[in-house]
Amino acid sequence: DGEGVAPEVAPEEDAESGSWAERVANMQALMQALAEEPTAARAPSDGGSGDEEGSAPEEAGPSSAPARSSRRRRPSRSRHDRAYFETYDGFEIHRTMLGDRARTDAYRDALRQPWLEGKAVLDIGCGTGILSLFAAQQHAAAVYAVDASDIIAYAEHIIRRNGYEGHIVPIKGKVEEIALPVQSVDVIVSEWMGYFLLFEAMLPSVLFARDRWLKPGGLVLPNRASMQICATSFSEAAFWDDVYGFDMRPIGEALRRAKAADVFVVPPEAKLSQPATFFSMDIMTVKAEDLDFNADFRLRVDAAGSLEAFVCSFETAFDLEGVGGTSTVLRTGIDDVPTHWKQTVLHLREAIRVEAGDSIRGLIAVARVDQERRDLSVSVTWTVLAEGGDVRCPERSQLWEV
C-alpha cells in the first residue's frame, strides 16, 4: 500500500500445533524461564536507540551498531528516568536524528501542509524543536514543545533565534507531570519510535497526552504503526569464522548464545523471505497495555540458504486524507532507504538450512521487561515446513532482549 502501513498477514490455523491460547500460555512460560538465563558478555558499543527521548544511535550506514551497552548498566529504579533523559542532553544524538533524512522529511512532509494552519499543537520529546518549528512555519496557532532533557534550553534559544518566541512555548518536564497553559490541543506530534519500534517505551507517554489533552476529532502524528519480520541469511557471527586467516569462532559462538538483539543495516541480498506484518496499531485508539502482545506470523522462503536470523523493522503512517492532507509513510525495512533505526536482528543460536518454497510458521511474544525499564523481552517460537508439508525443522524457541 503506497500510502499506508503494510497490511497484517493473517496466518492459517495449524491443527497440529494446538490452540492459539495454549501456544500463548506456553510462550509466556518460556519467556519467564528463559529470562533467568545469564546474558553472555558483550563488548561495549557506540550504538543506540532512535527517538528524541532515548539513547544516542549511530548514524545510518553499512557498519554494524550493536545494541547499546548503556542498557546493560541497568540504572537503579530510582535513577532510571533521570539516566534515560540525560542521554538526550548532548548534541550528537540530535545531529544523528536531524541528519536522518527519511525520518525528518516524513515529519516535515506531514506538518508542512495547509491542514495544520490555525491548530494548537503539542510536540512531545521536542529535542532541538525541529517538529515545533515545522508546525509554526505552517502557521499553527500555538505550539507547546515539551522535553524532559536539558536540550530544551537550546531549543528555547533556537526558537527565539528563528523568530518564534511566544509562538512556540518550550516546557521542560515529563509530559505526565507538566501543566499546559491550555485545556486541549488539536494535534499531538512526537517522534517516539525506538529500535524494534517499541524500545524505550516512549509511546505510553504519547498515549497519556492523547487521553489528557487531545480534543475530540484531534489527531496524533504518526497515527498508525506496524511491525514486520523476515527470514535472512545475515550473520554477524560468521564474520569471526575467518579473520585474516585466523579462526576466531569462539567469539561468533558467544554472539549466537547472547540474549541481546543487535541493530544493523541488513543488506537486501540477505533476505530469504519477504517481510510479513505481525503487529499493527491505530495510535488514535491503542492502549498502553496493548503494547505487550503475542502474534502469529508465517513466512514463505523465496531463496534457498542458511537461516541465520529473523530481522524486524517497522513502518509509521501519517494518514491525513481525513483532514484534507496528503498522507506519507516512514519505512525502515531492509529494502528501504536506511535510517538511524536500521533493523533489529534476532540472531539464531543454530542456523537452519531452508529451501525455496519452505514455510516458516511462528509465534512472537513482546513484553516490556518491567514498568521501570524501557527495554523489551522478545521471544519467538518457530518451525520450518518443507513445501510438501514435511517438517524440515522441529519447533524451536529463543528469547532476546531489545
N, C-alpha and C positions, 0 to 999 in steps of 0.2 A: 504494500500500500504506500504509494509515493507520498501521501500526505498524512501518514499516521503511523502508529506503532504496529509492528508486525502482529498479525492475529495469533491468538493462542491456538496451539495444536492439541487437539483432544485425542489422546491415545486410546486404542481399542482395549476392551477388557480382556484380561488373560485368565481364563477359568482355572488354570492350573496354579496360579500364583496366590490364590486365596483372596479373601475380600479386601477391599481397599482399607477398611478400618483395621483389619488385622495387620496389614502391611505397615500402616502408620504406627500402630502400637509397637510393632517390632522395631521400627526405625527409631522411635523415641527411646526405647530401652537400649538400643545400640548406642545412640548418642550419649546417653548417660554413662554407659560402661566405658566407651572409648575416651570420653572426656577425662577419665582418670589416668590415661596413659601419659607417660612423660613426653614432652616435646623435645625433639632432637635439637642439639645445639646448632645455632646458625650464626654465621658471621654478621656483624653489624652492617647495615646497608644505608644508602642515601635515598632509598625510595620513599614514597609517601602517598597520602591519600589526596582526594581530589576536590574538596569543596572549600568554601571560603570560611569555614569554621572547623578546620581539621588540621592534619599534619602535612607537611610540605612534600609534594611529589617531585620526581624528576621530570624534566621536560620530555615531551613525547619524542621518540626516536627509536632506532633499531636496537639500542643497547638494552640490557636487562634492567629491571627495577625490582629487586626482591622486596617482599613485604616489610614494612618499616620496622626497624629494630626498637623504636621507642615504645611500641605497644607491648613488647616483651619485658620492658622495665616495670610495667604494671604499677602505676602510682596508686597510693592508698585511696580508699573510697572517699575520704575527706578531701584529698588533694586532686581527685581525678578531673573534675571540671576545670579547675584552675590550670592544671598542666595542659589540658586539651586546648583551652583558649590561648594560652601563652604561645603555642606553636604558630599562631597566626599574628603574633606581634611583629615579626620580621618582614622583610621586603621580598625575599626570594620566592616564597610560595605565591605571593600575589603577582610577581613577574611571570612565573610559570603559568598561572591561570589566565592572566591577561594575554599572554602570548599564545595560548591555545585558541587558534582562530575558529575552529569548528565550534567550540564551546561558546566563545564570546559573540561570534557572529549570529549564532542561533538566538541568543537572548536579544541582541540588538535588533535583529530582523523581526522578532515578535513585538518588541516595545516601540520601535520607530514606525508606528502606523497610526492613522487618524483615529482609530477606535479608542485610543488611550487619552485623547485630549479631554481635559476637564475632570479627570478621575483623580481620586485620592489613592495613593499607592503606599504600601508598606513593603520595604525591602529588608528581608531577614538575612543576617550574615553578610552585611553590605561590603565588608572589606574596604577597599580603596574608594568605593562608592560608584563604580562604573555603571551598575544597573540603575542606580538612582539618577545618575547623570543622563543616561539614555531616556529615562522617563521624563525628567524635567525638560530635556531638549525637545521632547514631543508634546510639551505644554500640558503635562499632568497638572492638576490644580494644586496639589501638595504632595510631597514625598517624605516619608519618615524612614530614615536609614538607621537600622539597628545592628550593632555588633558588640559582642562581649569582650573582644580583644582590644589591646592598646592601639591597633591600627586605626581605630575610629578617630584618634586625634589627627592623624594625617588626612583622613577622609574629610574632616572638618576644614582643614587648610585647603584641600583640593576643591571642595565645594565653594569656598569663598573666592579662591583664585579664579575660578571659572564663572563667577558671577551669579551663582545660585544660592547665595546666603539668604535665608528666610524662605526660599522656595523648597529647599531640601533641609530637613531638620534632622541632624545627627543625634542619636540617642545611644549611650553606652549601657550595656547590660544584657542579661539573658532575656529573651523575649517573654519567658514565663514570669519574669519579675518586674518588668518595666511598666510604666504608665504612659499611654499615648495621650496627646492633647485633644484627641477626637474620640467619639464614641464608636466609629466604624470607618472602614475603608472600602473602596470599590475593588481594589486589586491587591493581591499579595504576590510578590515575586521573590524567588530565592533560588540560589544555586546550591542545593543541599546534597547533591549526589556525591557518594564516595565510591571507592573501589567496590565491585560487586553490587553496585547501586546503593546498597543499604549500609555499608560500613560507615562508621562514625555516628550513626543514629541521630542525624540532624532532622530527618523528616518528621519525627514526633513533635519537634518544636514548631514546625510549619503548621502541622495539624492543630496544635494548641492555638496558634494565632488565628487560623481559619475559623475555629469554633468560637473564639473570643471576639474577633473584630470584623470579620468579613460580612458585608451587607448581604441580605438576600438577593440572589441574582448576581453576586460578585464573582470574581474569577481568581483562581490560584494558578500561577505560571511557574513551571510547566503544569499542565492539568492531567496528563496521562503518562504512565511509565510502564515498561515491561522489561523482562529479563530473558536472555537467550542462552542456550547451551549447545555446544557442538563437540564432536569427537575429532581429535587431532593426533598427529604423529609428533607433535612438538615435544622435545625433551631437553631440558636443561641438564639433566643428569648425564645424558650421552656425551656432553662436552668433555667430561672427565675420563672417558674411555681411553683417549689418546691425546696427551698434551705434550707437543714437541717430542713425540715418540715414547713418552713415559706413561705407564699405566697408573692413573690416579682414580681408579674406580671406587675406592673406599669413600671418597667424597660424594660421588654420584649416588652410591648406595645410601649414604646418610641423608641426602636430599630426598630420595624416594621414601625413606622412613619418616621424614619430618611431617608434622601435622600442619605446619604453616603453609597456606596458599602463597603463590607468587604472583607477580604482576609483570607482564612483558607485552611488547608489541609482537604478536604472533604472526609469522608470515603466512599469507593466504595459501601457499602451496602445501602447508602442513595440514590443511583441512582434510578429514576423512569423510565428513558428512556436511550437509547444510545445517545451519543453526535452526533449532526449534525453540519456540517460546514456551516457557514453563510457568511464568507468573506475569500477570497483568493487573494493573490497578488504576482506578479513577481517583485522582488525588482530591477531587472535589468531595468525595464521599468515603474514602478509605479511613479506617480507624487504626490507631496505633497497634492494637492487639492483632490486626490482620497481617502485620509485618513479620510475625513468626508463622511459618506455614510449611505444609508438605504438598508436593506436587509431583504428578507423574510426568514422564517425558518419553518420547520414542524418537530414535534417530535411525535413518536409513544410511548405511555405509555406501558411499559413492565410489571410493577408490580403495583397493587393497593396500594394506600396510600394517604397521605396528601401532596399536592404540596405546599411546603413552600418557595422554592427559585429556581431561574434559576442560574445555575453555568456555568461560562465561563472559557475557557482555550485557549491555543494556541500551535501551532507547528511551528518550523522553520526548513527548509531543506537546506542542503549543497549538492546541486546536482553537482557532479563532473565527471560524465561519459563523458561529452563533452571535458574534458581536460585530460582524461585518468586516472582519480582518482576513488576512492570508495566513494559513497555518504553516508551521515549519516543524521539522523533526531533527533532533540531535541523536546521532547514532555512533556507537563505539565498537562495532563489530570488527571481526578480522578483515572483512572486505571494505571497510570504511576508512576514511581519512583518519590517521592516528590522532588520538587525543592524549592528554596527560593522564587519563584514567587507564589507557592501554586496555589490556584484557586480563581477567583473573584466571590463572592457570591452576588447576587442581591435578597435580601430578599423581599418577597411579603408582602404588608400591611395586606392582608387577605389570609389565607390558603384556598386551594380548594381541595376537595375530588375528586380523579381521580381513574379510574378503568383500569385494563389491557385491551388493545385494543383501548383506547381513543386516539384521535389525538389532539395535541396542535398546533394550527396554529398562527404564529405571525409575526410581523414586528419589527425589531430592528433598531434604528437610533443612530448613533455615531457621535459626533462632538466635536472638541476642544472648550473649553469654550471661549477663545479668544486667539489672537496671542501672548499675553504677558504671558499667563499662560500655564502650562503644564498638567493640569487636563482635564477631559473629562466629557461631558454630555452623558448619555446613557439612551435611552428611549425604552421601549418595550410595544407594544400593542399586546394582545393575546386573543384567545378564545379557549375553550375546547369543542370538539365534541365527543359524545359517538360513539361507534363502528358502530351503525346503522345510524349515521348521525344527531341524535338529539343534540341540543345544551345543553351541561351539564353546561357550564359556559358562560354567555354572554361576549361580548368583554370588556376587561379591559385595562387600560393604567397606566404606572407608570414611573417615572423619577428617576434616580440615578446620583450621582456624583462619579467619579472614580479618 
